[in-house]
Amino acid sequence: MPLNLWDGDEMKFRKKPIIIEAEQWFPDKNIDCVKIGITINSTTGNYVKAHMIETLEGTMIVSPGDWIIKGVNGEIYPCKQDIFEKTYEPVEEVTP
């Protein structure tokens, strides 16, 4: 049975149509904000090297195929491929 988090008074919202910059990342692609760091493997407890990015929410691991997005305020964050495809679509070049 699904958990009902709402009390019936919720409102519905649509994301504003904004244009973002994004680039898909793979290990052979150099994107300045992606750095190599050390993290702990949650299964083994061993230290492992990982590709990471500093975001407003803290350090996040970047996996091959993730999209690196520059948000509306210049913030940088990674986005998984499946979420990116559901959320964004290509646009024609926009000139001010």
Buried (B, 14 or more C-beta within 10 A) or exposed (E): EEEEEEEEEEEEEEEEEEEEEBEBBEEEEEBEBBEEBEBEEEEEEEEEEBBBBBBEEEEBEBEEEBBBBBBEEEEBBBBEEEEBEEEBEEEEEEEE
